[in-house]
Amino acid sequence: MFEALAWVAFLEASVRLGVPLALAALGETITERSGVINIGLEGSIIAGALGGALGALATGSAGTGILLGGVAGMAVAGVFAALAIGLGTDQIITGTAVTLGGLGVTGAVYQARFGVTGTALSLPTLDRWSVPVLSDIPMLGSPLFDQPPTTYLVYALGPILWYWLFRTSWGLELRAAGEAPDAARAAGVRVLKVRAVAALFGGLLAGVAGAHLALAHTGTFAENMSAGRGFIAIAVVVLGRWHPGWVVVAAMFFGAASALQFLLQAFGLDVPYQLFLALPYVLTLAALAGWVGRATAPAALALPWPRRR
């Protein structure tokens, strides 16, 4: 009986921890497929968390908070796009500056709103949606199909983005902008516009991921609560080989690796807890070492276009 309960708890934790990573990584997959790497993803996530928290407090609705969190994340990505795509600045340096700026601004806004020392917020949270029949499946139903709506958004976005990316002319234009922007421009593709829209979409999903953290994962907001998830999401994109389906799998793998530490601690193993905390990152590095050699990044990734002479 204990083993069954532990398994269900492990799966629930895996999904709960994997969903925000999957949301951010799916958006970043589209961004990177266009030839842009947004290191500022962390800034969009923390902006989404604060935007979602303030929106939910103002309206009393967690759903509205999720939408406003997405808008906040997209606004941060808009700053990145204006500099890195519009002005052709270095994407890595610009993304780093946007991340630092996002962390600083959200901290300042939080302290201005709730005091220098902050306060423990109690936010409206997303209700769980139980899928009839599927949620009754033994061992798997509750962890997979009795979840907040943002979880089902991940389930839907994986195949939708795959179809859009590889089976539509718009997806072909996006991939062309990331592989051969000069050839794409000669074929009539508006490369800068495609890249800007892709970056904004990535910021939107990162903002939703941040709002999910505040309104479905923790029920509160704290400074720096993104805790490096933006950088982890970028690693998840590589681990998923820039393919939406595999990106979802990779995000859930990292979520499972993070949940595994709780499972092992529950069994009372006499091992320093620091090893459990490091376990998700060790497993991810091991997976990246085994997979990245077979993964091919978009040829024009991180290269400004048009190139300044």
N, C-alpha and C positions, 0 to 999 in steps of 0.2 A: 504493500500500500504506500509506504514511504517513497519507494522508487518511482511509482506512478505519479505521485504528487510532485516529486522533484523534477520529473521529466516535463510535466505540464508547466511548472513554474519556470523551468529553463527555456522552454519554447516561447512563453509569454514575454520573458525578459529579452530574448533574442529579437523578437519582432519589435518590441517597444524601443530597443536601442538601435535597431537597424533602420527603422522608418525615417528618422530625420536625416540620416546619412544617405539613404536612397533618394530622398527628395532632392537634396542638395547635389548629389552626384549625377542624377538624371539631367538636371538643368545644366550642370557643368559639362556633361557629355555633349549636349547640343552646342554649347559655347565653343568647346575645343574642336568639335567637328568643323566649325566655321574658320578655324585657324587662330583662335584667340584663347589664351589660357588666363583665367581670372583668379589670380592669387588673392584678390580681395574678397573671395567668397566668404571668408570668416566675418568680414565686416557686414555683409548682407545678412548673414545668419543672426548676428547679435542685434542688428537693426530690426530684423523681423521679430525677434523675441520681444524687444521693447515695444515696438509698434503694436504687436499683438496684445501685449499686456495692457498698454494704455487704451487701446481700442476696446478691449473687453471690459475694462473698468468703466470707461465712459458710456458704453452702450448696454452693459450687462449681458452681452451676447458673446460667447466664445466663437461662434461662427463668423461674426463680424470682425472679431479680433484676428482670426486667421486671414481674412481678406486684407485687412489693414497691414498685417505683418508682411504679406506678399508685396503690397505696394511699397512699404518701407524698404524691403530688400531690393526691389527693382530700382528705387530711387538711388540707393548706394551704387548699384551696378551702372546706373546712368552716369554717375560721376566718373566711374572707371572707363566707360565706353567713350565719353566725351574726350578724355585725355588720351587713352591708349589707342582708340580707333580713329577718333576725329583729328587729333593732333599728331598721332603716330609716336607717342612717347613709349619708352620701354615698358612692355607689359608686366614684367616681373617687378620692377621697381614701383611702377604705378600701383599694381595690386597690393604690394606690401604697404605702401603709403595709405591706400584706401582702407586696408585692414586696421592699421594703427589709428587712423582717423575715426573709423567706425567704432572701435572699442572706446576711444577717448570721448567722442561725442555722446554715445549712449550712456557712458558713466556720468558725464556732466549733466545730461538731461535727467537721469534717474535721481541724482543728488539734488538737483534743483527742484524736482517734483516732490521728493520724499525725505529730504534732509541730507546733511553731510554723511551721517552714519547710515542712512537708508532705513528701511523698515521692512518687516516681513509682510509681503503681500499675499493676500488670499484671493485668487482669481477665479472667475467662472471657468469651468472646464468643459471640454467636449464630452458629450455623452457617447457611450459605446453603442454601436449598431450591431445587433445580433442577426446574422443571416439565417433565415429559416432552413432547417434540415442540415445545412453544412455545419452550423455551430454545434450540432448534436453529435457529430462524429467523435467517437471515443479518442482521447489523448490529443487529437489534432484540432478538433472543432473550436474549442474555446480559445486557444492561443492564436489561431489564424483567422477566425471568422466571428469573433466577439470583440471588436476593436473600434477605436474612434474612426470617423470617416476619412481622416488623412491616411490611414493605413490602406483603405480600399483605393484611395487615389494612387498610391504607389502600385498596387496590383494592376490598375487600369493603365497607368502611364507607360509601364514597361512595354507591353505589346503595341500600344498606340504610337509611341515614339519610334519603335522599331519599324512599323509599317510606314509611317510618315518619312522616316529617314531613308529607307531603302526601296520604297515602292511608289514614291510620288516624285513629280518633277521638282517640287519645292525642296524636297530632301536632297535631290541630286544637285540642285543649285548650291545648297548649303555645303555639301561635301566637296563640290568643286571649288568653292571659295576657300576651303581649308587645305585642299590638295594642290591646286594650281590656279591661284587667283588671277594671274595674267591671262591664262587661257580662258578662264571663266569670264573675265571682263570682255575679251574679244568675242565671246559667244553671247554677250548681251546681259550678263549677270551684274547686278549692281552690288559689287563685293562689299563696299563699306556699309551699305544699308543692311545687307544680309548679316554681316558680322555684328552690327549694332543691335539688331533685333534679337539675334542669338544670345548676346550678352545680357540684354534686358530680360529675356526669358529665363536665363540661368539665375539672375538675381531674384526674379519673382519666385522661383521654386526654392531658392535658398532662404528667402524671407518666410515662405510658408513653413519651411523646416524649422526656422527659429521660433515662429509662432507655435508650432507643434510642441516644441520643447517647453514653452511657457504654459500652454493651455491644455496639453494632453499628457505631457510627460511628468512635469513637476508641479503644476498648478501655482507657480509663483515666478517671479523674475529676480535675478541676482546679477550683479555686474560680472562680466566675463563668463557668463554661464554657457557660452558656445564652446568653451574649453577645447579649442583646437579642432572642432569638427569640420570646419571649412577645409583645413589642410588634409584631414583624413579623407574627406570626400574627394579631393583631387587624387589621392592615392587610390581610392576605390575606383575612379574612372580608369586609371591605368590597369588596375587589377581586373576590371571588367572589359578591358581591351576596346574601349570606346564603343561598346555595343550596349544599347539600353537593356536588353534582357540580361546579359551577363553582369551589367552594373548592378541591377537589383539583387542578383544572386550574391555578388561580392559584398554589397552593403549588408545583407543578411548574414553573410559569413562573419563579417566584422562584429555585427551585433551578437552573434552566437559566441564569438571569441570573448567579447566583453562579458556576456552572461555566464560564460563558463567559470569565471573567477568566483562568482557567487555560488555556483553549484559545488565547486570544489571546497570552498570554505564551509558550505553547509554540511559536508561530510566530515568536518572536523580534522582535516589533515594538519599535521604538525609541521607546517611550512611557513616561513615568513610571509606575511600578507603582501609585502612589496613585490614578491614574485607573481602573485595573482594579478596585481595591478598592471604589471608589465606584460602579462600573457597575451592580451589582445594585440599589442604592438609587435611582439615577437612573432606571433602567428602570421600577422599581416606582412611583415618583412619577409618571412619565409615564403609566403605565397607569392609575393611580388618577385622574389628572386627566381622562383620556378616558372613564372608566367611571363614576365616582362620581356624575356628574350624572344618570345614568339609573338609579341604584340607590336604593331606598327602604328606609331602616332601619325596624325595628319602631317603631310610633308611641310606645310607652311605654318605649322603651329608655332606661336610666339613670335613670328616674323611680321614686322609692320608692313602695311601695304597702303599706297604705293611706297616703294623704298625711296628714302630721301638720299640724295647724292651729296 
